[in-house]
Amino acid sequence: MNVEELAKKLILDLVSEYTPPGHEYKLAPIIRGWADELGYDEFYTDEVGNIFLRYGSHGRTILLASHLDTVPGKVDVKVVQDTVYGRGVIDAKGPLTAFIVGAALDRSRMSNCKVYVGGLVREEDDGLGAKYLVEKDFRSDHIIIGEPTNLGIAIAYRGSILIKVSANAIGGHSSAPYIGSSALDKLIEFINIVKSRFNGESFDEVSCAFTMLKAGDWPSSLPREGEAYANIRYPPKYSSDNIIEEIKDIAQKVGVGLEFLSVEKPVEVSVNTEVVRALVRGVLRLNLKPRIVKKTGTSDMNTLAVISKSIAAFGPGDSRLAHTDYEKIKIGDIVTASNVVSNALMELSRL
């Protein structure tokens, strides 16, 4: 089986299982079978459900970490010519396929390293898989994160602040809103102020997206209670503490309650980092032009950067299609990514 056929069969096997957070276990028997077929030395799962393939037993440790889960929402799996459609083909079963295949290519020549391919759980939820590795003091000299970077080398991700906003009011009849008060009005006022304050449109700016809004139980009644959820993304040059304090001030003035559900720090590494240089050389070996990118979202790179500063993200797929019903990926891009990963591993094994 050539690399293209291998990549096509593996991505179809992975995407055939619908795996929103909590359902990643469905992929264990599939990946175990591929580990045996591709000659990995070990397959195992840890206490939280992370899946690992390993080969090698000494030398520098290299972790290729992608994630197993997808956002909820089934998408029909189909193949049209050289393109695969389905939930998760981009985020991040395409990158995971490239890691499994790429690490297996020419592995016989990489005798001075220990390579782990990790499929992590709940990246789309609370990041449990990556956080567990940090908690258990997993050690790795170099880390490549599997994310859709459109074959660019990602050296930075913004941080994330997830908040829940709650409002209460006395309510009233919609025919006389000036007599009562509306929890929905409070939420809308808060939303407008926050969105006008954090309205960035690039990596270097702070942006805010409100993702859920709930209020009211009858068309002619003013809502007595309501809630909204917002996600704020911020680059490394900003402090989460300052952003949080500003949001608290706005909430106090409007009269709504706040709950900070999670705070994820941003991450950025130098282009001279060993793993970045290895990926650049891996791209050049294919006579392609390397691209250094900074991502506006977050990933497991934000969490795993505390394990090693020699870290970057890489993978096939256009991230603009992630979390949509239009996810698709070209087999050729997975093959290219696999070869880049194989080349990068060769570079890192020589350090």
C-alpha positions as CSV (number, residue, x, y, z in Angstrom):
1,M,0.0,0.0,0.0
2,N,1.5,3.3,-1.0
3,V,1.4,6.4,1.2
4,E,-1.6,8.0,-0.6
5,E,-3.7,4.8,-0.2
6,L,-2.5,4.4,3.4
7,A,-3.5,8.0,4.3
8,K,-6.9,7.7,2.5
9,K,-7.8,4.4,4.3
10,L,-6.7,5.7,7.7
11,I,-8.5,9.0,7.6
12,L,-11.7,7.2,6.5
13,D,-11.4,4.8,9.3
14,L,-11.0,7.7,11.8
15,V,-13.7,9.9,10.5
16,S,-16.2,7.0,10.2
17,E,-16.5,7.1,14.0
18,Y,-18.4,10.1,15.4
19,T,-16.4,11.2,18.4
20,P,-17.6,14.4,20.2
21,P,-16.0,14.8,23.6
22,G,-16.6,11.8,25.7
23,H,-16.8,9.4,22.8
24,E,-13.1,9.2,21.9
25,Y,-12.9,5.6,23.1
26,K,-14.5,4.5,19.9
27,L,-11.2,5.1,18.1
28,A,-9.1,2.9,20.3
29,P,-9.6,-0.4,18.5
30,I,-9.2,1.3,15.1
31,I,-5.9,2.9,16.1
32,R,-4.7,-0.3,17.8
33,G,-5.1,-2.1,14.5
34,W,-3.2,0.5,12.6
35,A,-0.4,0.5,15.2
36,D,0.0,-3.2,14.6
37,E,-0.1,-2.8,10.8
38,L,2.4,0.0,10.8
39,G,4.9,-1.7,13.1
40,Y,4.7,0.5,16.2
41,D,6.4,-1.0,19.3
42,E,3.6,-0.1,21.7
43,F,-0.1,0.9,21.9
44,Y,-1.7,2.0,25.1
45,T,-4.3,4.3,26.6
46,D,-3.9,6.2,29.8
47,E,-6.3,6.8,32.7
48,V,-8.3,9.6,31.0
49,G,-8.5,7.9,27.6
50,N,-5.6,9.4,25.7
51,I,-4.3,7.0,23.1
52,F,-0.6,6.6,22.4
53,L,1.5,4.8,19.8
54,R,5.3,4.5,20.5
55,Y,8.4,3.3,18.8
56,G,12.0,3.6,20.0
57,S,13.3,3.3,23.6
58,H,16.1,5.7,24.0
59,G,17.5,9.1,22.9
60,R,15.4,12.3,22.8
61,T,11.7,12.0,23.3
62,I,9.4,13.5,20.6
63,L,5.7,13.8,21.1
64,L,3.3,14.2,18.1
65,A,0.1,15.2,19.8
66,S,-3.2,15.7,18.0
67,H,-6.7,15.2,19.4
68,L,-9.4,12.5,19.0
69,D,-12.6,14.5,19.7
70,T,-14.6,16.7,17.4
71,V,-17.1,19.4,17.9
72,P,-20.7,18.0,18.1
73,G,-22.7,17.7,14.9
74,K,-22.6,14.8,12.5
75,V,-21.5,15.4,8.9
76,D,-21.9,12.7,6.2
77,V,-18.7,11.1,5.3
78,K,-17.9,10.9,1.6
79,V,-15.1,10.9,-0.9
80,V,-15.1,13.0,-4.0
81,Q,-12.1,12.4,-6.2
82,D,-9.1,13.2,-3.9
83,T,-11.1,15.0,-1.2
84,V,-12.7,13.5,2.0
85,Y,-15.7,15.2,3.7
86,G,-16.8,14.6,7.2
87,R,-16.9,15.9,10.8
88,G,-13.3,16.1,12.1
89,V,-11.4,15.6,8.8
90,I,-9.8,18.9,9.4
91,D,-10.0,19.3,13.2
92,A,-8.2,17.2,13.8
93,K,-8.3,13.7,12.3
94,G,-6.5,14.9,9.2
95,P,-3.5,16.1,11.3
96,L,-3.7,12.9,13.4
97,T,-3.6,10.8,10.3
98,A,-0.5,12.7,9.1
99,F,1.2,12.0,12.4
100,I,0.4,8.3,12.5
101,V,1.6,7.8,8.9
102,G,4.5,10.3,9.0
103,A,6.0,8.8,12.2
104,A,5.9,5.4,10.6
105,L,7.7,6.4,7.4
106,D,11.4,5.6,7.4
107,R,11.3,4.8,11.1
108,S,14.0,2.2,10.7
109,R,16.5,5.1,10.1
110,M,15.5,6.9,13.3
111,S,17.3,4.9,15.9
112,N,18.3,7.7,18.3
113,C,14.8,8.9,19.4
114,K,11.7,7.7,21.2
115,V,8.6,8.9,19.3
116,Y,5.1,9.0,20.7
117,V,2.0,9.7,18.6
118,G,-0.7,10.9,21.0
119,G,-4.4,11.2,20.4
120,L,-5.7,13.4,23.2
121,V,-9.2,13.6,24.6
122,R,-11.6,16.6,25.1
123,E,-9.6,19.2,23.4
124,E,-12.8,20.7,22.1
125,D,-14.2,20.7,25.7
126,D,-12.0,21.3,28.7
127,G,-8.7,20.2,27.4
128,L,-8.5,17.3,29.8
129,G,-6.1,15.1,27.8
130,A,-3.4,17.8,27.5
131,K,-3.9,18.9,31.1
132,Y,-3.6,15.3,32.3
133,L,-0.1,15.0,30.6
134,V,1.0,18.2,32.4
135,E,-0.4,16.9,35.7
136,K,1.4,13.6,35.4
137,D,4.7,15.3,34.5
138,F,4.9,13.7,31.0
139,R,8.4,14.5,29.6
140,S,9.2,15.3,26.0
141,D,12.1,17.1,24.5
142,H,10.2,18.2,21.4
143,I,6.4,18.5,20.7
144,I,4.5,18.9,17.5
145,I,0.8,19.7,17.9
146,G,-1.5,18.3,15.2
147,E,-3.8,21.1,14.2
148,P,-5.1,22.4,10.8
149,T,-2.5,25.0,9.8
150,N,-2.9,24.5,6.0
151,L,0.7,23.2,6.1
152,G,2.0,26.3,7.8
153,I,4.1,26.1,10.9
154,A,2.2,27.7,13.8
155,I,4.4,29.3,16.4
156,A,1.7,31.1,18.4
157,Y,-1.9,30.8,19.6
158,R,-4.0,33.4,21.4
159,G,-5.2,32.9,25.0
160,S,-8.9,32.3,25.8
161,I,-11.2,33.6,28.5
162,L,-14.6,31.8,28.8
163,I,-17.3,33.6,30.8
164,K,-20.9,33.1,31.8
165,V,-23.0,36.2,32.3
166,S,-26.2,36.1,34.3
167,A,-28.9,38.8,34.8
168,N,-32.0,39.1,37.0
169,A,-34.9,41.7,36.8
170,I,-38.4,42.2,38.2
171,G,-39.9,41.4,34.8
172,G,-43.3,42.9,33.7
173,H,-45.6,43.1,30.7
174,S,-44.3,43.8,27.3
175,S,-47.0,46.4,26.8
176,A,-45.5,48.6,29.5
177,P,-41.7,47.9,29.5
178,Y,-41.1,51.3,31.2
179,I,-42.8,50.0,34.4
180,G,-40.9,46.7,34.8
181,S,-37.4,45.7,33.9
182,S,-35.9,43.1,31.6
183,A,-33.0,40.7,32.3
184,L,-32.6,40.5,28.5
185,D,-32.1,44.2,28.2
186,K,-29.3,44.0,30.8
187,L,-27.6,41.2,28.9
188,I,-27.9,43.1,25.6
189,E,-26.4,46.2,27.1
190,F,-23.5,44.2,28.5
191,I,-23.0,42.4,25.2
192,N,-22.9,45.7,23.2
193,I,-20.4,47.3,25.5
194,V,-18.1,44.3,25.7
195,K,-18.2,43.7,21.9
196,S,-17.5,47.4,21.2
197,R,-14.5,47.3,23.6
198,F,-13.0,44.0,22.4
199,N,-13.6,44.2,18.7
200,G,-10.2,43.0,17.3
201,E,-10.0,41.4,13.9
202,S,-6.4,40.0,13.9
203,F,-4.0,37.9,15.9
204,D,-2.5,41.0,17.7
205,E,-5.9,42.3,18.9
206,V,-8.4,41.2,21.6
207,S,-11.7,39.8,20.1
208,C,-14.9,38.7,21.7
209,A,-17.6,36.4,20.5
210,F,-20.9,35.8,22.4
211,T,-22.0,32.2,21.6
212,M,-25.1,31.6,23.7
213,L,-28.0,33.7,24.9
214,K,-31.0,32.5,26.9
215,A,-33.8,34.6,28.3
216,G,-37.6,34.7,28.6
217,D,-40.4,32.1,28.8
218,W,-43.3,34.0,27.1
219,P,-43.6,36.3,24.1
220,S,-45.5,39.1,26.0
221,S,-43.5,39.0,29.3
222,L,-40.3,40.8,30.1
223,P,-37.7,38.2,31.1
224,R,-36.9,38.0,34.8
225,E,-33.7,36.1,34.3
226,G,-31.3,35.2,31.6
227,E,-27.7,34.2,30.8
228,A,-25.1,34.5,28.0
229,Y,-21.8,32.9,27.3
230,A,-18.8,34.7,25.7
231,N,-15.3,33.7,24.6
232,I,-12.6,36.4,24.6
233,R,-9.4,35.7,22.8
234,Y,-6.2,37.7,23.4
235,P,-2.6,37.7,22.2
236,P,0.6,37.3,24.3
237,K,1.1,41.1,24.7
238,Y,-2.1,41.4,26.7
239,S,-2.6,40.4,30.4
240,S,-5.6,38.2,31.2
241,D,-5.8,39.9,34.6
242,N,-6.3,43.4,33.0
243,I,-9.0,42.0,30.6
244,I,-10.8,40.3,33.5
245,E,-10.8,43.5,35.6
246,E,-12.2,45.5,32.8
247,I,-15.0,43.0,32.2
248,K,-15.8,43.0,35.9
249,D,-16.1,46.8,35.8
250,I,-18.5,46.7,32.9
251,A,-20.6,44.0,34.6
252,Q,-20.8,46.0,37.8
253,K,-22.0,49.1,35.9
254,V,-24.6,47.2,33.9
255,G,-25.7,45.1,36.9
256,V,-25.0,41.6,35.7
257,G,-23.3,38.7,37.4
258,L,-20.1,37.0,36.1
259,E,-18.6,33.6,36.3
260,F,-15.2,32.9,34.7
261,L,-15.3,29.3,33.5
262,S,-11.8,29.0,32.2
263,V,-8.7,31.1,31.4
264,E,-6.1,29.8,28.9
265,K,-2.8,31.6,28.6
266,P,-1.5,32.5,25.1
267,V,1.6,30.9,23.7
268,E,4.3,32.0,21.3
269,V,7.7,30.5,20.6
270,S,10.7,31.7,18.6
271,V,11.2,30.8,15.0
272,N,14.6,29.6,16.1
273,T,13.1,26.9,18.3
274,E,14.5,23.5,17.4
275,V,11.2,21.9,16.4
276,V,10.3,25.0,14.3
277,R,13.6,24.7,12.4
278,A,13.1,21.0,12.0
279,L,9.6,21.6,10.4
280,V,11.0,24.3,8.2
281,R,13.7,21.9,6.9
282,G,11.1,19.2,6.5
283,V,9.1,21.5,4.2
284,L,12.2,22.6,2.3
285,R,13.1,19.0,1.6
286,L,9.9,18.7,-0.4
287,N,10.9,21.8,-2.4
288,L,8.0,23.8,-0.9
289,K,8.1,27.2,0.7
290,P,7.8,27.2,4.5
291,R,5.2,29.5,6.1
292,I,5.3,30.7,9.6
293,V,1.8,31.5,11.0
294,K,0.1,32.7,14.2
295,K,-3.3,31.3,15.0
296,T,-6.2,33.4,16.4
297,G,-7.6,30.4,18.3
298,T,-6.3,28.2,21.0
299,S,-5.1,24.5,21.0
300,D,-3.4,22.0,23.2
301,M,-0.2,23.9,22.4
302,N,-1.3,26.5,24.9
303,T,-1.3,23.8,27.6
304,L,1.7,21.6,26.6
305,A,4.1,24.5,26.2
306,V,5.0,24.1,29.9
307,I,6.4,20.6,29.0
308,S,8.8,21.8,26.3
309,K,9.6,25.2,24.7
310,S,10.6,23.3,21.6
311,I,7.0,23.2,20.4
312,A,5.0,24.2,17.3
313,A,1.8,23.2,15.6
314,F,1.5,21.8,12.1
315,G,-1.0,19.9,10.0
316,P,-3.0,19.7,6.8
317,G,-6.4,21.4,6.4
318,D,-7.9,24.9,6.2
319,S,-8.9,25.9,9.7
320,R,-11.5,28.3,8.3
321,L,-13.6,25.2,7.6
322,A,-13.2,23.7,11.1
323,H,-16.3,23.5,13.2
324,T,-18.5,23.9,10.1
325,D,-20.6,21.5,8.1
326,Y,-18.2,22.0,5.2
327,E,-15.1,20.2,6.6
328,K,-13.1,18.7,3.8
329,I,-9.5,17.8,3.3
330,K,-7.4,16.7,0.3
331,I,-5.6,13.3,0.5
332,G,-2.6,14.9,-1.1
333,D,-2.3,17.5,1.7
334,I,-2.3,14.7,4.3
335,V,0.4,12.9,2.3
336,T,2.4,16.1,2.1
337,A,2.0,16.7,5.9
338,S,3.1,13.1,6.5
339,N,6.3,13.6,4.6
340,V,7.0,16.9,6.3
341,V,6.5,15.2,9.7
342,S,8.8,12.3,8.7
343,N,11.5,14.8,7.6
344,A,11.2,16.8,10.7
345,L,11.6,13.7,12.9
346,M,14.7,12.8,11.0
347,E,16.1,16.3,11.7
348,L,15.2,16.1,15.4
349,S,16.7,12.6,15.8
350,R,20.1,14.0,14.8
351,L,20.2,16.7,17.4
